[in-house]
Amino acid sequence: MALQAGQQAPDFNLRDSDKQEVKLSDFKGKNVVILFFPLAFTGVCTAELCSLRDNMTAYNNLNAQVLAISVDSLFTLDKFKKEQGYNFPLLSDFNKDVSAAYGSLYDDFVLGMKGVSKRSAFVIDKEGVVQYAEVLEDAGKLPDFDAVQRTLSQLN
């Protein structure tokens, strides 16, 4: 079951595309936007993350750290980040533990793939509490970024 607003966000320890450990608890005292996305280099995922890249000033102005998570390897994410010029961390949930903890994991995806992250958006406040949660069943749809930004502005 997906994480809901009002619940404590599960802490995690993942590696980013630079092979550095990143923990949610590292950002205590700052609002965090966590985005799960199915697969690097796919059309919708690329468009989604490019939109974030191009609007990063808005998230910075709202005192928010953006973290994007997929089940891709950190090596794949490194290439994806460099090719697209992403200006926020891409985290590898290769073992799928974090996607599962957030209720953002497909049992069955396309082409017989199993255990792929669902496209999801979560806003975590400075105390680690979920303030916004959106888990999409349709990987072709994008999260409601206006709602994400509204939630962030209410937290500031």
Buried (B, 14 or more C-beta within 10 A) or exposed (E): EBBEEEEEBBEBEBBBBEEEEBEBEEBEEEBBBBBBBBBBEBEBBBEBBEEBBEEBEBBEEBBBBBBBBBBBBBEBBBBBBEEBEBBBBBBBBBEBBBBBBBBBBBEEBEEEEEBBBBBBBBBBBBEBEBBBBBBBEEBEEBBBBEEBBBBBEEBE
